[in-house]
Amino acid sequence: MDLRYKLIKNTNIIIAVAVLLVLILIPIAMVLFRSFLVEGEFHIAAPVQTIIQHDLTEVFVNSMRLAFTVVVVTTVIAAPLAFITAKTDLAKHRWIDVVMLVPFMTPPYIATMGWILFMQPRGIAETMFPFFTVFRPMFFSFSGIVMVMSFNLFPFIYLVIKNTLVEITRSLEDAGSVHGGGFGYRMRRIILPLVFSGYTMGALLIFVKTLAEFGTPATLGRRVGYYVFTTEIYRYTNQWPIDFARGTALASVLLVTCMVIWYVQQLVASKYAYTVVGGRDHGKKIYYLGKGQIFAWLYIAVLLILAVGVPYYSIITSSLMNVWGRGFTAGNFTFQHYVNLFAGGTQGSRALWNSMYLSFLAATIAMMLGTFLAVVIIRSKGFIRKFIDISSLLSNTVPRIVIIVGLILFWNSPVMIPVTVYNTIWILALTYVVAFLPYTVQYVKANFQQIDDSLFHAAQVCGAKRGYITRRILFPLIRPGMISGWIMTFIISIRELVGSLMIRPAGIETSATYIYRQFDQGEIPLGMAMAMTTVGITTVIMIIVQRGRRTGANTAN
């Protein structure tokens, strides 16, 4: 039995490594290798030379400038909010956390479109609030790009800072007070050092996400002539004339930049890591704002209006307009655009069906594959465990557009022609699987690590075979992680833009590409109707799942 178990285990490891090589590692390696080729010859300095010779240094500077500025602005937005909801008497209002997640759940390109509709000439702001026109030049500039991206990404830093603040016990701050430290001193010498390690992780995540973001630079950045890594990679690999040399050079520089940033963050976080929980728990110190609550509520209200209210108001009203440009006039409101989305045979209905079908297929495949990889990781040891673990999470670390360029190179290579899925609808499902596989791996690993080995030992003592143990003990306990991975993959796949634009075959539309093209072509009401439908579908699914979990938990209790 032991020999058979080792054979199965080794076979599973070989399969896992082979799958990761084909889906992730080889495509990424091909991006790097292709960027070093000049007229078929290998040159170590080729990526840098390509960028310098073709005046692409501005793209690098633009990308880094944007990422750094967004980190600063999101910090300025999130830090006061985190302190208000963690350390003051407003912490009891838990609904604030739920509402603040709305920008995170909104696809960036949809939020950006909402802001553009609000601020553009003859837009919603000009119709309802004429004085807003003075801010139009500021919005259609670098400042506008930073603002929109910051409103979308600030929940990352907000949650990191808040969770750290909640863990800081009252005894630490009381100790500072006893020794004569005022509020400013305690903030500078106790709270900020404890928050710093977690903050660097959140700041890094936002930096990398800004570098890898496509939707906002493609919609707003293109209008103001501000080009970054992602928009230029897309242009060189998908628009005529195709120039894969420049595209892969930019992709490789983007990849190396992100890897260096990850490494620096790990060094910083390890140097400034502190233990904030220990000994007797004295609770957390609460600061009572008194009349200051007015300013705190005002800050929260303004933030909600700008981050949620403006884009969603623009999207909803635009989706209900019969003719864009006539504004809020009598008879110009209709639900016909929504009817067309669900009417059979229309382009919108086909795009919506394609997204639903491909997202369901990708989520199911990713769930099964991610569960398999998670089980192999937990049951492996040493180097092979680390290799599979890191490789399975790589597509969540590497910018998505780099992964997509790698998939194009790999599945369109002459070697893969006999078995390729490139230029078919299945390449979209494969792209979603590769891009969002880490969610299932992480969720299942988290569930698996909570299972005590005594459960398996007890089953073996009772004579249960490995297949029975897996079927009756393991899978029921890791099922919540599998379901969570499926939901996340489905929700993100249905609104994925850059992968769908770059790798979809001709004539195939998804909900994201439909929104993008309708907005680009001036058919704004149709595009916004699809945007609201997509957001509505994902929201309803999340609500149903959350209620199902609560019902299951109550039944179990």
Stockholm file with secondary structure:
# STOCKHOLM 1.0

chainA/1-557         MDLRYKLIKNTNIIIAVAVLLVLILIPIAMVLFRSFLVEGEFHIAAPVQTIIQHDLTEVFVNSMRLAFTVVVVTTVIAAPLAFITAKTDLAKHRWIDVVMLVPFMTPPYIATMGWILFMQPRGIAETMFPFFTVFRPMFFSFSGIVMVMSFNLFPFIYLVIKNTLVEITRSLEDAGSVHGGGFGYRMRRIILPLVFSGYTMGALLIFVKTLAEFGTPATLGRRVGYYVFTTEIYRYTNQWPIDFARGTALASVLLVTCMVIWYVQQLVASKYAYTVVGGRDHGKKIYYLGKGQIFAWLYIAVLLILAVGVPYYSIITSSLMNVWGRGFTAGNFTFQHYVNLFAGGTQGSRALWNSMYLSFLAATIAMMLGTFLAVVIIRSKGFIRKFIDISSLLSNTVPRIVIIVGLILFWNSPVMIPVTVYNTIWILALTYVVAFLPYTVQYVKANFQQIDDSLFHAAQVCGAKRGYITRRILFPLIRPGMISGWIMTFIISIRELVGSLMIRPAGIETSATYIYRQFDQGEIPLGMAMAMTTVGITTVIMIIVQRGRRTGANTAN
#=GR chainA/1-557 SS CHHHHHHHHHHHHHHHHHHHIIIIIHHHHHHHHHHTEETTEECTTHHHHHHHHTTCHHHHHHHHHHHHHHHHHHHHHHHHHHHHHHHBGGGGCTHHHHHHTHHHHSCHHHHHHHHHHHHSTTSHHHHHCGGGGGGHHHHSSHHHHHHHHHHHHHHHHHHHHHHHHHHSCHHHHHHHHHTTCCHHHHIIIIIHHHHHHHHHHHHHHHHHHHHHCCHHIIIIIHHHTCCCHHHHHHHHHHSSSCCHHHHHHHHHHHHHHHHHHHHHHHHHHHHTCCCCCCSSCCCCCCBCCGGGHHHHHHHHHHHHIIIIIHHHHHHHHHHTBSSTTSCSCTTCBCSHHHHHHHSTTSHHHHHHHHHHHHHHHHHHHHHHHHHHHHHHHHHCCHHHHHHHHHHHTGGGTSCHHHHHHHHHHHHTSGGGGGGCCTTSTHHHHHHHHHHHHHHHHHHHHHHHTTSCHHHHHHHHHTTCCHHHHIIIIIHHHHHHHHHHHHHHHHHHHTTCCHHHHHHCCTTCCCHHHHHHHHHHHTCHHHHHHHHHHHHHHHHHHHHHHHHHHHHHHHHHC
#=GC SS_cons         CHHHHHHHHHHHHHHHHHHHIIIIIHHHHHHHHHHTEETTEECTTHHHHHHHHTTCHHHHHHHHHHHHHHHHHHHHHHHHHHHHHHHBGGGGCTHHHHHHTHHHHSCHHHHHHHHHHHHSTTSHHHHHCGGGGGGHHHHSSHHHHHHHHHHHHHHHHHHHHHHHHHHSCHHHHHHHHHTTCCHHHHIIIIIHHHHHHHHHHHHHHHHHHHHHCCHHIIIIIHHHTCCCHHHHHHHHHHSSSCCHHHHHHHHHHHHHHHHHHHHHHHHHHHHTCCCCCCSSCCCCCCBCCGGGHHHHHHHHHHHHIIIIIHHHHHHHHHHTBSSTTSCSCTTCBCSHHHHHHHSTTSHHHHHHHHHHHHHHHHHHHHHHHHHHHHHHHHHCCHHHHHHHHHHHTGGGTSCHHHHHHHHHHHHTSGGGGGGCCTTSTHHHHHHHHHHHHHHHHHHHHHHHTTSCHHHHHHHHHTTCCHHHHIIIIIHHHHHHHHHHHHHHHHHHHTTCCHHHHHHCCTTCCCHHHHHHHHHHHTCHHHHHHHHHHHHHHHHHHHHHHHHHHHHHHHHHC
//
